[in-house]
Amino acid sequence: MYIKWNNSLNDCIQFLKGTRQGGLSFHFLFNLFYQQLIDILNCTVGGILINDVLYNVFCYADDLILTSTSMTGLQKLINCASNYIVSHGLRFNPTKTQCATFGRKAQQTGWFLGGCKLAETDRTQYLGAVISISYCRRAFYSLQSVGLCRRGTNPGTIGYLWMTVLRHVLTYGISCMNMSKKAIESLENCQTNLLKTVLGLKSYCRNTPILQAMNIKRISHFIGESQRDVMKSLIRNETN
């Protein structure tokens, strides 16, 4: 490093101490460090080709998702990322790395990271959130300790907790997906059924009056707003 004072620059100083996680410059420096890895992965054949564009890596800070349509392609991407990280004095943790297969599974599966076989899972977890309706139900009932499922709780309080916490768990990531009508209906039913449960209403009660009374929007409306916000972000920022 160098120290600049006014127009004077001192001799080079060897700096052996790194930047702690959470430091002011940590995120910026980490992005610089990861940029070369992303460039290498983007040049590696083995990802998913959509409209002549290759998608094989998605990342947010140090959370990476590698995608491929074949077993060998995914293993190639894993090896590429691992070799880069090891060459820079770091390593990925195999115990925190999982593989998920969507669609028809191959007869034999198995991917390796640093000689360790990676665990396989049937659900997707990214940035601390699990994309699953059942996970929303667990999050819903976990709020019992703050009075969410207690009879007599103000409906306004229930609506506020749902809108600010639980709805985001239920709809995590769907603003970037092309949801089918059947899938949206499943989310709508999950929302109304949970609200009926906490309000002590029967399952055959009409959904629309309940949502209107609690000032809660339908899931389809929320998806539209989220997609609009994503489009605004894409327009404002220069990004692929």
Secondary structure as GFF3:
##gff-version 3
##sequence-region A 1 240
A	DSSP	beta_strand	4	5	.	.	.	ID=ss1
A	DSSP	beta_strand	8	9	.	.	.	ID=ss2
A	DSSP	alpha_helix	26	42	.	.	.	ID=ss3
A	DSSP	beta_strand	48	50	.	.	.	ID=ss4
A	DSSP	beta_strand	53	55	.	.	.	ID=ss5
A	DSSP	beta_strand	57	60	.	.	.	ID=ss6
A	DSSP	beta_strand	63	66	.	.	.	ID=ss7
A	DSSP	alpha_helix	71	87	.	.	.	ID=ss8
A	DSSP	three_ten_helix	94	96	.	.	.	ID=ss9
A	DSSP	beta_strand	98	100	.	.	.	ID=ss10
A	DSSP	beta_strand	112	113	.	.	.	ID=ss11
A	DSSP	beta_strand	116	117	.	.	.	ID=ss12
A	DSSP	beta_strand	119	121	.	.	.	ID=ss13
A	DSSP	beta_strand	124	126	.	.	.	ID=ss14
A	DSSP	beta_strand	129	131	.	.	.	ID=ss15
A	DSSP	alpha_helix	133	141	.	.	.	ID=ss16
A	DSSP	three_ten_helix	142	146	.	.	.	ID=ss17
A	DSSP	alpha_helix	155	161	.	.	.	ID=ss18
A	DSSP	pi_helix	162	166	.	.	.	ID=ss19
A	DSSP	alpha_helix	167	170	.	.	.	ID=ss20
A	DSSP	three_ten_helix	174	176	.	.	.	ID=ss21
A	DSSP	alpha_helix	181	199	.	.	.	ID=ss22
A	DSSP	alpha_helix	207	213	.	.	.	ID=ss23
A	DSSP	alpha_helix	219	236	.	.	.	ID=ss24
###
